[in-house]
């Protein structure tokens, strides 16, 4: 479908995007920056919506979530929406509201585990801090993005001499007692005072801050066949959707990119996929057309379809038995169609057929993933959005290894293939 040089260019673009987004708030900032550079306009929900011309682009931000659209030539009630959705958050360790701990002469921070963290991978890593801080402004609380890539902390493993059975029994961590990162020795005034100093003395009111790996993402392996990076789940999907969205030309239908925070903790928040954000945007765009009939959103949903993009489980050569024998996606083998009979994924026969057709149209191979029947299946934003908005949906993703590790692995060949398919869907429907 593409030569290796092009594949590496898009893979490097993914690395740059991942490095720019250590937190959902930074992901949204970087996405907004790229949209603005491409001529999209940010609009604000508290302001009265204005008419938008066919082909024009806008976007809305709610915290760590962003929805962007390009208005279609026809009303969405008639031509529908083409939606691609993903999530901006990744599992990590978040700083508690009163985090300061001093024990045995060490200064530590209390943390909460956010999402399904592969805990042992966060030990013995150089960790930075990033997120959003609320500070006191002249008219009330104001947000500030915060990031430091200086190695601020480390969760040190217990030496094997004191834990002889670790290689036999596995590393086990009590989340309350054994995951507190160590920050330093000696005296300091506490996390809030330190954070205020990093923000030029502004008065800190609250924060949503987590730890991130300070090692930069990279290409690696023989002939740079692999992507080694944090947060590929799910910034790999956010990046490919954004690139496809920006590459796409206007169409009769309305094109929508929806990137949600809080998927890793269930999405049931005001800016999560279970919240009203995407439905609110649909109503805004339907109302942009003067002649509306009763049941406009229902009709628009019936004329739409959506891709829920989330990274997929590639077959692991050391644990191949953990896969369903006839469904073993390969890294670099193209987009992975994900299905589940109890609809933990939103795919069904109609939408799977449409996705296979889109892959064929651009010459990209299509793989299949079904969970082993005797293992519990994960889920995505797809089923919840489909059920709420009545939009036929398919779940797809790029194959990866080390999902929910502090550092994950994918294939250099896959981003360009996913972008081609997504662009085709945005344009051709």
N, C-alpha and C positions, 0 to 999 in steps of 0.2 A: 504493500500500500504506500510505503514511503521508504526513502533511503535512510541509512543509519545516521547520516549527518543531521537530517531533519528531525529524526527521532531524538537524537541527543540534544538538539536545540530546545525542543519542547520539554524534555526531561530536566534540562538545566533551568528552564523557566519555572518548573515545579519546585526545584530546589530553592530558587530565589523567593518564590511565593511562601514556601514553608518557613524559611528563615525570617521573613518579614512578619510572620504571624505566630508568635509564641503563645498568644492568648486569643480567645474569640474576638475580643475588642480590637486587637491588632489585625486580625484577619479581616474584619469589617473595614477598618481604616485603609488597609492596603487595597481591598476590593473597590472601595469607594474612590480611592485615588485613581485607579486604573479606569474606572467607569467615567469619572470626570474628565480625564485626559482624552477619552474617546467621544466626548460631547454629551454625556448623560448629565441630567440635572438632578440634584438632590431636592426632594420636597419633604415637607414636614406635616405630620398627621394633624397637628393642632391648628393648622391653617386651612382655610377653605380651598378645596381642590379647584384648579383651573383646567380649562379644556386643553387637551393635548392633541397635537396634530398627528396624522398618520405617519408612521416611521420615526417619530421622535421618541427619545428614551429618558426615563426618569428612574429614581430609586428612593426607597425609604429605609431608615435605620431605626431599629429598636435595640439598643444596647449591643449585644453580640450577635444580632441577627440583621439580615439585609435582604430586601426583596427589590429586584430591578425589573423593568419591563420596557419593551419596545412596542408602541401602539400599532395595531394592525390596520389594514386598509378598510376592513369591514368590522361591524359590531361583534364583540365576543359572543353575544347571544347567538349569532348566526355562524360565525367562523370559528369560535371557540378559542381556547388558550392552548399553547404548547409550553408546558412547564417542565423545568428540570430542577430538582430539589436535592439538597445535601445538608450537612451540618458542619458548623464551625468549631465545635468543641471537641476535645480529646481528653481521655482519662489522665488525671495528674493528681498532685497533692496540693491542697489549698490551705492558705494560712488562716488560722482561727481568729475570731475577733479579739480575744485576749491571749495572745500566743506565747508570751515570754515565759521561758522556763530556765532556771539555773539549777544544775545538778552536777555534783562531783567536780565543781570548778569549771564546767562547760556552760556556755550559753547556747540554748536551743530554741526552736520555734515549734509550737504545737500545730499540727496539721490535721485536716480532714481528708479522707480519701474520696476523690471525685470520680465516679464511674467505676468501671471494672478494670482497675489497674492491675497489671502483671507486676506484683509488688517487688519481687526480687530484682527486677531489672533496674529499679530506681536506686539500688544501693551501690556504693562506691562509684558514683557519678558526680561530676562537677555540675552543680545546679545553680542556675540564675533565677531571677524573680521577674514576673510580669503580670500585668492585668490593668484594672481600672481603680483609681482612687477618687473618692469624693472629698473635695476641699471646700473650705468656707470662702464664698465669694460675696460681693457687695449685695447681691440680690438672693442669697441663699446658697445651697449646695451646688457646686460645679464639678463636672467630671474632668479628670486628668488621666491620660494614658501614662503608664509607668512600665519601664523595662530596664533591667540591668543584666548584661551578659557576663559581668564579672563572676567568676565562680564564688558564690556567696556561702554555699553550704554543701554538706555531704552527709549521707546516711551511711555510716561505716559499718561493714559487716563484722561479726564476731570472729576472731581468729580461729582457724581449724583446731588449734591446740586446746581451745576452750570449748569446742563443739565438735568432737570427734565423729559424731554420727551424721553430720550434715550431708555428706555425699551419698549416704545410704538412705537417710530419712527425708532429705529435701530441706530447703530453707523455709522456715515458717516464721511469720512475723505477727506479733500482736499489734494491731493498728494503733492502739492507744499508747502503748509503752515503747515500741521498738522502731517506730518510723519517724521520730522527731529528728530533723536534720540538725547537725552541729554547726553553729555559726562562728564561734570564737572563744577566746579565753580573756580573762581580765574583766574590766569594767566597761559597761555601755549603758545608755539611758533607756534602752528598750526599743522594740520594733517601731512603735508609732513615732517616737522622736527621731529615729534614724530615717524613717520614710519621709517625715516632714523636711529633714535636712536635704534629702535627695530632690525634693520639690521646692528648693530655694526658700524654705522656711514657711511655706503655706500651712495653714492649720488643717490637719487631717481629721476628717469626720468619720470615714468608714472606707472599706476597701473590698475588692474582689480580686485577690492576688494569688497566684499559684507558682509553683516551681516549674522550671523547664530545663532541659538538657542544653548545656552551653556548647557542645560539640556541633560544628556546622554540618549540614547535610552534604552528601557527596555522591558522585558516581563511583562505582567500584566493580570488582570482579574482573574476569577475563574480558578484554575488549570493552570495559565499562558497561557490562550487560545489566548491572543492577543499580538501583537507587537505594541508598542507605540514608535514612532520615527519620526524625521524630514526626509524629502527628500526620503520617500519611493517611491514617484513618482519622479524619476524613478530608484532610486538605487536598489529597489527591483528586477527590471528586469535586471539591469547590473550585480548584484550579482549572480542571478540564471543562467544567460547565462555563466558567467565566471566559475562557479562551474561545470556546465554541459560540457563546453568546455574542462576543465582540466581533467574531468573524462573520456572523450570520447577516444576511441582507433582510430588509423588511419583507413581510408577506401579508396575505389577507388576514391570517390569524394573528393574535397578540402573543408575543413571546415573553416568557416570564422566567427569571432565575430567582430561586428562593433558597437562601442559606440561613439555617436556623441554629441557634444556640440550644444547649440543654438536652440534646438527643441522648447523650450518654447517661443521663439521670432520669429518663422517662418522658421528657418533652412537655410535661404538664405545667407550663409557666406562661406568663403573658407574652413572652417572646419566643416560646418553644413552638414546635410543630403542632402540638395539641391546642395551642392558643388561637386567637382569631386573626392573626396577622395576614395570612394569605387570603382568607375569605374577605377581609376588609379591602385588600388591594383589588380583588376581583370585582367587588361592588363598586369601587371607585372607577374602574375601567369600564364597567358596564354602563355606569351613569354618564360616562363621557359622550355617549351617543343619545341624541335627543329622543328618538322613537324607541320606546321600550315597551315590552309586553309584560304581563303578569308572569311571574316565575322566571325572570331573566337569568338568575344565577343557576337555576336548575337546567335551563336550556343550554346555557354556556358550558356547564359541566358535562352535559351529554355530548356536546360537540368538541370536547377537549380530550387530550390525554397527557399523561405526566410520566416522566422518568424520575424515579427515586434512585439516586446514585450514592452508593456506599461501598466501601472497599470489600472485597470478597476473599474467602479463604482459599489460597492456592495450596495445592497438594505439597506436603512436606516430605522430602525424601527419607527422613529418619522416622516419620510417624505416618506413613502412607495408610496404615490400617485404620486411622481415625477418620478417613474419608469414605463416603459411600462408593463402592467399587466402580460403578459406571459413571461417576461424576467427580472427576479429579482435575479441576482447572489448573492450567500451567501459567506461571509467570511469563509474560510476553506473548501469550496465546490469544490475546484479544479480549473484548468485553465478556463478562461472565453474567449470564442470565440466572437469577436466583429465584427459586420457587419453593413453596412449602404448602402441603395440602391443608394445613390449618391456618394458612394465610398470615404466618409470621412475616412473610414477604408478600407484597401486594400483587405479584404477577399472576396472570391467568392466561388461558389459551389465546384469547384475542390479542392481548397486549404483547405476549411473547411472540406471536406471529408477526406483529408489526415491528418489533425490535429486530427479529431475524431478517425481515425485509430491509430495514434500514442498514443493517450491517452488510447485507449482500449488495445494496445499492452503491456502497462506497468501497467495496472490496475488502472488508475487514472480517476476519474469522469470528465466530460467536461460540462461546463455551457455555456449559451448563453446570450449575451447582445445586445439589439437593443434600440436605444434612443427613447423616446417618440416622436411621429410624430410631435407634436406641440412645441417641444423644439429644439433649435439649437444643433448640434452635434459637439463635439471636433474632433481632428484628431491626427495623429501620423506621424512618419517618414516613415511608410509603403507605403502609396500611392505615395509619391514623388519618393522614390527609385524604386518602381515597374514601374512607368511610365517612368523613365529615363533609367533604365537598362534592362527593359523587362523581369523581373524575377517574376514569379507567387508568390504571397505573401499572407500570412494570418496574421491577427492582433489578438493577444491574450494578456492576462494580468492576474495578481492576483487581486482578489476583495479587495477593500479597502474602508475606510470611511475617511472623512476630507480631501479630495484631495485638494492640494494647500494651506493647512493650514501650519503654522509654525511647527505643530506637527501632524502627521497623524497616521492612525490605520489600521492594517492588521491582518491576522490570523497566528498563530504559525504553523498551519498544512499545510499552502500553499507552502512555499518555497521548501520543499522536494518533493512535488508533481510536481511542475513546473520543478525542476532540472531533475527529472526522465524523463519527456516528452522531454525536450530539449536535453538531452543526447541521447535518442533514435533517435531523428531526426538527430543529428550530426553523429551518427554511422551508422544507417540503411538507412537514407535518406527518 
